Amino acid sequence: MRHTILQCEGFIYRQELDAERRVTSAWLMAAWQRAKRMPSLRSVVSKVKRGRTPPAPVDKVKAKADFNKMVEEMAGDLNIQPTGEQDG
């Protein structure tokens, strides 16, 4: 039952991120409509690629342990047991 609350909170968080993305996209479209001269697509894409760093290779065991630690820190006071170990 309690894991459902976490799923709902995750859904709400993803919806907030999606809304933020949509607002940003709308703002950029409006800004480019007002621009006298559109920048080249190549320059826009290269700026986006420069701002993003590729993710480092991740050890699956370490990633799972880090995730479990994060979940424990966030939901430790809720007494949620890991999946498969819940009663009833």
C-alpha positions in Angstrom: 0.0 0.0 0.0 2.7 2.4 1.0 4.7 1.7 -2.2 1.6 3.1 -4.1 2.2 6.4 -2.4 5.8 6.5 -3.6 4.6 5.6 -7.1 2.1 8.5 -7.0 4.8 10.9 -5.8 7.0 9.7 -8.7 4.2 10.2 -11.1 3.6 13.7 -9.8 7.3 14.5 -10.0 7.4 13.3 -13.7 4.4 15.4 -14.5 6.0 18.5 -13.0 9.2 17.9 -15.1 7.0 17.4 -18.2 5.2 20.7 -17.5 8.5 22.5 -17.0 9.7 21.1 -20.3 6.6 22.2 -22.1 6.8 25.8 -20.7 10.4 26.0 -21.7 9.6 24.8 -25.2 6.8 27.3 -25.5 9.0 30.1 -24.3 11.7 29.2 -26.8 9.3 29.0 -29.7 7.9 32.5 -28.8 11.4 33.9 -28.5 12.4 32.5 -31.9 9.2 33.8 -33.5 10.2 37.4 -32.4 13.8 36.9 -33.6 14.7 38.8 -36.7 17.1 36.1 -37.8 16.9 32.5 -36.9 20.2 30.9 -35.7 21.5 28.0 -37.7 20.3 24.6 -36.5 23.9 23.4 -36.3 24.8 26.2 -33.8 21.8 25.5 -31.6 22.4 21.7 -31.6 26.1 22.1 -30.8 25.3 24.4 -27.8 22.9 21.7 -26.5 25.5 19.0 -26.9 28.2 21.0 -25.3 26.1 21.6 -22.2 25.5 17.9 -21.6 28.2 15.5 -20.4 27.9 11.8 -21.3 27.1 9.6 -18.3 29.9 7.6 -16.9 29.8 3.8 -17.1 28.0 2.5 -14.0 28.6 -0.7 -12.1 25.2 -2.3 -11.8 25.8 -3.6 -8.3 27.0 -0.2 -7.0 24.1 1.6 -8.7 21.6 -0.7 -7.1 23.2 -0.2 -3.7 23.2 3.5 -4.2 19.5 3.4 -5.2 18.6 1.3 -2.2 20.5 3.7 0.1 18.7 6.7 -1.4 15.3 5.0 -1.0 16.1 4.2 2.7 17.1 7.8 3.3 13.9 9.1 1.7 11.4 6.6 3.1 13.1 5.1 6.1 10.6 6.6 8.5 7.7 5.0 6.6 8.7 1.5 7.5 8.5 0.3 3.9 9.9 -3.2 3.3 11.7 -4.0 0.0 9.6 -5.7 -2.7 9.1 -9.4 -2.2 9.4 -9.1 1.6 6.1 -7.5 2.4 3.6 -9.1 4.6 0.2 -10.1 3.2 
